[in-house]
């Protein structure tokens, strides 16, 4: 069953008519003519609906409940995936999945947010909102990847880090900050892919990468449109205006130099044709990993430092400076 978003309602009506006619006996010539007409109308309507999406509509697609996740992508183009669990401090956070897999003959570390499929799985995975142990698990795997000289690929899809009392008590802010600090210095290639919703520090904790890729209908922002609207206007109904002002879509972020590539999606979104989407992602990952693997560890760190420094007005000390106050 396909879930339709509010702005997709016109498509739903046409698709339902096509489905009913297909079941009624498509061998009749009159039915075949009607089906051809409806399919032509559907194609035109899809081009009309998806040809000029607003930032708020892209946000809705990015949050679509059927949007593919890290586990679907890994299953599609990776082999021999071995998932590793736990942060060796508190427990295992199901909102973040991580482990090692083989991709096109190379061994790499894959880590990402997992929102889950179905109500029970979503609850178990806390709707993709990690606790600090999730970020510490990710950090443990990234350090392991560096130890064995394995590239790292992260998949970002979260509304943000979990803001619960327990998470704060266990050091949510420190866990995120530690990831940012350590990822900046890892001497292995890192590619981050924003597959759906990239929200706040919860997303950035997996986003300090040599290359940041983003799906066409994904979003990446310091705050959700609803949160922004609540702060600026004290009115969450202004979320569509906030989404536009935040410049959170792939095309806008590419122009700003925040990301490195926008990966096109099938008409209607990645959830419409998961395998096609996965193939496009695999092709892009192969290109970027090949380019990055040709560089030394020190060059990767220096280029990563310069990449993120260009996004700021400040220029901190070199990431290779051994006199930095915290090098652990």
C-alpha positions in Angstrom: 0.0 0.0 0.0 1.3 3.4 -1.0 0.9 6.3 1.5 -0.2 9.5 -0.2 0.8 13.0 1.1 -1.7 15.8 1.2 -0.5 17.4 -2.0 -0.6 14.1 -3.8 -4.4 13.6 -3.4 -5.1 14.3 -7.1 -2.7 11.4 -8.0 -4.4 9.1 -5.5 -7.8 9.5 -7.3 -6.4 8.6 -10.7 -4.3 5.7 -9.4 -7.3 4.2 -7.6 -9.4 4.3 -10.8 -6.5 2.6 -12.7 -6.3 -0.1 -10.1 -10.1 -0.8 -10.2 -10.1 -1.0 -14.0 -7.1 -3.3 -14.0 -8.9 -5.7 -11.6 -12.2 -5.5 -13.6 -10.9 -7.1 -16.7 -8.3 -5.2 -18.7 -8.7 -7.5 -21.7 -11.7 -5.5 -22.9 -10.9 -3.0 -25.6 -13.0 -0.3 -23.9 -11.2 -0.8 -20.7 -7.8 -0.7 -22.4 -8.6 2.6 -24.0 -9.7 4.1 -20.7 -6.6 2.7 -19.0 -4.3 4.4 -21.6 -6.2 7.7 -21.1 -5.9 7.5 -17.3 -2.2 6.5 -17.4 -1.5 9.4 -19.7 -3.4 11.8 -17.4 -1.5 10.4 -14.4 1.9 11.0 -16.1 0.9 14.6 -16.8 -0.4 15.1 -13.3 2.8 13.7 -11.8 4.9 16.1 -13.8 2.7 18.9 -12.8 2.8 18.0 -9.0 6.5 17.1 -8.7 7.8 19.6 -11.3 7.7 22.6 -9.0 7.7 21.4 -5.4 7.9 23.9 -2.5 10.4 23.5 0.3 7.5 22.4 2.6 6.4 19.7 0.1 10.0 18.4 -0.1 10.0 18.3 3.7 6.9 16.1 3.6 8.5 13.7 1.0 11.7 13.6 3.1 9.6 12.4 6.1 7.6 9.9 4.1 6.9 6.8 6.2 8.0 4.5 3.3 11.2 6.3 2.5 14.1 3.8 2.2 16.5 3.6 5.1 20.1 2.5 5.7 19.2 -1.2 6.0 17.4 -1.2 2.7 20.4 0.5 0.9 22.9 -1.8 2.6 20.8 -4.8 1.6 20.6 -3.5 -2.0 24.2 -2.8 -2.9 26.4 -4.2 -0.1 27.3 -7.8 0.8 28.4 -9.6 4.0 27.0 -6.9 6.3 27.8 -7.6 9.9 26.0 -5.4 12.4 27.8 -4.4 15.6 26.0 -3.4 18.8 26.5 -1.3 21.9 28.7 1.6 23.0 30.6 -0.4 25.7 29.4 2.2 28.2 25.6 2.1 28.7 23.8 0.0 26.1 22.7 -0.5 22.5 20.7 2.3 20.8 18.5 0.9 18.0 18.1 4.3 16.4 21.6 4.0 15.0 22.7 1.0 13.0 26.3 0.3 12.2 28.7 -2.4 11.1 31.0 -3.5 8.4 30.1 -4.6 4.8 31.6 -5.2 1.4 30.8 -2.7 -1.3 32.1 -3.3 -4.9 35.1 -5.3 -3.6 36.1 -2.9 -0.8 35.4 -3.3 2.9 33.9 -0.3 4.6 32.1 0.8 7.7 28.5 1.8 7.4 26.6 3.8 10.1 23.3 5.5 9.9 20.0 6.5 11.5 17.2 3.9 11.3 13.6 5.1 11.8 12.1 1.6 11.4 9.3 0.1 9.4 5.8 -0.1 11.0 4.6 1.2 14.3 6.3 -1.4 16.6 9.7 -1.1 14.9 9.5 2.7 14.9 8.9 2.7 18.6 11.7 0.3 19.1 14.1 2.5 17.2 12.7 5.7 18.9 11.6 7.1 15.5 15.3 7.5 14.4 16.1 9.9 17.3 19.3 8.6 18.9 20.3 8.7 22.6 23.9 9.5 23.5 24.8 5.8 23.5 23.8 5.7 19.8 26.4 8.4 19.0 29.0 6.7 21.2 28.3 3.4 19.3 28.8 5.3 16.0 32.1 6.8 17.4 33.3 3.4 18.5 32.8 2.0 15.0 34.4 5.0 13.3 37.5 4.6 15.5 37.5 0.8 14.6 37.3 1.7 10.9 40.3 4.1 11.2 42.3 1.4 13.0 41.8 -1.0 10.1 42.0 1.7 7.4 38.4 1.2 6.2 36.4 4.0 4.5 33.3 5.2 6.4 29.8 5.8 4.9 27.2 7.4 7.0 23.4 7.6 6.3 21.6 10.5 7.8 17.9 10.4 8.4 16.7 11.8 11.8 14.5 14.7 13.0 17.2 15.2 15.6 18.8 13.7 18.7 16.4 12.5 21.4 15.7 15.4 23.8 14.6 13.3 26.8 15.7 13.8 30.4 17.6 10.5 30.4 19.5 11.4 27.2 20.6 14.7 28.7 21.6 13.0 32.0 23.8 10.6 30.0 25.5 13.4 28.1 23.7 14.0 24.8 25.5 17.2 24.0 28.9 15.9 24.9 28.3 12.7 22.8 27.4 14.8 19.7 30.3 17.3 20.3 32.8 14.4 20.7 31.7 12.9 17.3 32.2 16.3 15.6 35.6 16.6 17.1 36.8 13.1 16.3 35.3 12.9 12.8 37.2 16.0 11.9 40.5 14.1 12.6 39.8 10.6 11.3 42.4 9.7 8.7 40.2 7.6 6.5 37.7 8.6 3.8 34.3 9.6 5.1 31.2 10.1 2.9 27.9 11.2 4.4 24.6 10.7 2.7 21.5 12.6 3.7 18.8 10.2 2.7 15.7 11.8 4.3 15.5 14.2 7.2 18.8 15.8 8.4 17.8 17.5 11.6 20.1 19.6 13.8 23.1 18.3 15.7 21.5 14.8 15.6 22.3 14.8 11.9 25.6 16.7 12.1 27.0 14.1 14.5 27.3 11.8 11.5 27.9 14.5 8.9 31.5 15.7 9.3 32.6 14.1 6.1 35.0 14.6 3.1 32.0 14.5 0.8 28.4 15.2 1.8 25.8 13.9 -0.6 22.1 14.6 -0.5 19.0 13.1 -2.1 16.9 15.4 -4.2 14.0 15.3 -1.8 15.9 15.3 1.4 16.3 18.2 3.8 19.2 19.3 6.0 18.9 22.1 8.6 19.8 23.3 12.0 16.2 23.1 13.1 12.9 21.7 11.9 10.5 24.1 10.1 8.0 23.6 12.9 10.6 24.5 15.5 11.8 27.5 13.6 8.2 28.7 13.2 7.5 28.3 16.9 10.6 30.3 17.9 10.2 33.1 15.3 6.5 33.5 15.1 5.2 31.5 18.0 3.0 29.8 15.5 3.8 26.3 14.1 1.3 26.8 11.3 3.9 29.0 9.7 6.1 25.9 9.1 5.8 26.2 5.3 7.2 29.8 5.4 10.0 28.6 7.7 10.9 25.8 5.4 11.4 28.2 2.6 13.4 30.6 4.7 15.7 27.9 6.1 17.2 27.0 2.6 17.2 23.4 3.6 16.8 21.6 0.2 19.5 20.0 -1.8 19.6 22.5 -4.6 19.8 25.4 -2.2 22.5 23.8 0.0 24.6 22.9 -3.1 24.6 26.6 -4.1 25.7 27.5 -0.6 28.6 25.0 -0.6 27.2 23.0 2.3 26.9 19.8 0.4 28.8 18.3 -2.6 26.2 16.6 -4.7 22.5 16.2 -5.1 21.5 12.6 -6.1 18.3 12.7 -8.3 15.3 10.6 -7.2 12.7 8.8 -9.3 9.6 10.9 -10.0 7.6 11.1 -6.8 10.4 10.3 -4.4 12.9 7.6 -3.5 10.1 5.4 -1.9 8.5 5.0 -5.4 11.4 3.0 -6.8 13.8 2.0 -4.1 16.0 -0.1 -6.3 16.6 2.6 -8.8 17.4 5.0 -6.0 19.9 2.6 -4.5 21.6 2.1 -7.9 22.0 5.9 -8.2 23.4 6.1 -4.8 25.8 3.2 -5.3 27.2 4.8 -8.5 27.8 8.1 -6.7 29.4 6.4 -3.7 31.7 4.5 -5.9 32.9 7.6 -7.6 33.6 9.6 -4.4 35.2 6.7 -2.5 37.6 6.1 -5.4 38.6 9.7 -5.4 39.1 9.9 -1.7 41.0 6.6 -1.4 43.7 8.0 -3.6 44.6 10.6 -0.9 46.7 10.1 2.2 45.2 10.4 5.7 46.8 13.8 6.5 45.6 15.2 3.2 42.1 14.0 4.0 42.1 15.7 7.4 43.5 18.9 6.0 41.0 19.1 3.2 38.1 18.2 5.6 39.2 21.1 7.9 39.3 23.5 5.0 36.0 22.3 3.7 34.1 23.1 6.9 36.2 26.2 7.6 34.8 27.7 4.4 31.3 27.5 5.9 32.3 29.7 8.9 33.7 33.2 9.6 36.3 31.8 12.0 39.5 29.9 11.3 40.5 27.7 14.3 43.9 26.0 14.7 44.9 23.3 12.3 43.4 19.9 13.0 46.8 18.4 12.8 48.2 20.6 15.5 49.4 18.3 18.3 49.3 21.2 20.8 45.5 21.4 20.5 44.0 21.3 24.1 42.1 18.1 23.4 43.6 15.5 21.1 42.2 12.4 22.7 
